[in-house]
């Protein structure tokens, strides 16, 4: 199946006030959500140099010795395991991740020898939160709802996280980065490096999501999928 099956949507009309462009973009997003639950966005307002720095700095962190990374292990009492973690079985499924809660959280843990990483991840967190609000409005209208519906439903930002991830390459022996899964929550943004590797399953077939320069991948999570179904039945829950 062709890579182009996962559409790339230009969000510039929403910043320029182009009503016809907005309408066309909503149509593409609505179809993509119904068919795949995935689409890519460009001209989204997140600075490209900031995304590039985030990828570069996180790569440098993951290349550090394990002992240094373990110094960033989650703190006791954290509501979510912010900091460094790794999946335990490198012979099958392996991933390393550095998780960040909202900027300013006392539970965020960053390496002392990578001083710029905390600042860049904090900036990315805020940028993704901003574009998330725009997409919530777009998706609400795509569902035939008031533009503020999803923002009101998803107004608690305490569950938002930003995660830097590193996966080992897949091998012929079956080693892989992570098994197939569905994301929880409402919306997930994925910033891929040039290596790529993300695939989307549709009708039993896997579609490669080829990295587009400057693009963010958008995944509609389980919560939004379920609430969208309720909305279509006229019973959207907002409390």
Helices and strands as residue ranges (DSSP letters): G 3-5, E 8-10, H 12-16, H 19-35, E 38-42, H 48-62, H 66-70, E 83-86, E 95-100, H 115-142, H 149-153, G 157-159, E 162-167, E 187-190, E 199-202, E 205-208, E 216-220, H 222-232
